[in-house]
Amino acid sequence: MIIGHCDPHKYLYHYTSADTAITGILKFRTLRLNPYTKTNDPKESKDWLFDIGSNEGRDLSAYNRSELSAKLSHELKNKTHVTCFSTDEDSLTGNQALDINKRGFCKPTMWEHYGRRHTGVCLVFNRERLIEQVKTQIAERYPVYCGPVSYADHVIGHHPDHQEFTVNVDVLERVGVDEYMRMHLAEFHQNLFFEKMTDWKAECEWRLLAFTDSDKPVDINFEKSLAGLVFGCDVTPENRKEIFELNHCSGVHHVGLQWKNNRMWYDWN
């Protein structure tokens, strides 16, 4: 059961349209990691501009900052693939009446933006099982990172403590561009890919990220980790029926959402 528990770290919630769920995710039992540039936040989709530094006294004028930045930004963003989830708030009690507004699948703005204006669905994944599935399928080939997004607002300008936008050309010359990107990502993935402005904080976002060798999407078979599915309050009867059929005998727990006197509640029908 995905309702009435008090472990805020047990589940992850992925909002999507009914059409995407029916024709892609549930049909093929896969969850897609897309290039980072496909996100809807300009902070993430716009190119980065890197500074250039040396600890060995190299002549920095020999490097074209614009060209080097463009290459690294393009490679890092297009080869980094991500899928995003919401999470429960930490203060769950196990009482479904008290907890409903703290649940990762009960966020009206998320339903509006990602659940096709409340006509879509929210897929509920067992976090531990999903991470295991991902590592089993791709971790031998690609670096995999996962965890919650942090939220912070930064002012423009150089900040000595923030080295994620500085290229160490000493290391770059020694290991080459491809290895340098992997090293840079390993050191700075939290700042580069797991931080958003505080305006997004209500999403309680959690991310799964892989650094691959191309810009092609990565599909993860999730079969053992899909625990539940929540219908938006305006999902059509036809889509609801088709989704039930796709999940038949899968052990997936289905529940809907409805509104009663300005309050969100469960639809058990």
Secondary structure, 3 states (H helix, E strand, C coil): CCCCCCCCCCEEEEEECHHHHHHHHHHHCEEEEEEHHHCCCHHHHCCCCCEEECCCCCCHHHCCHHHHHHHHHHHHHHHEEEEEEECCCCCCCCCHHHHHHHCCCCCHHHHHHHCCCCCCEEEEEEHHHHHHHHHHHHCCCCCEEEEECEECCCCCCCCCCCCCCEEEHHHHHHHCHHHHHHHHHHHHHHHHHCEECHHHHHHCEEEEEEECCCCCCEEEECCCCEEEEEECCCCCHHHHHHHHHHCCCCCCEEEEEEEECCEEEEECC
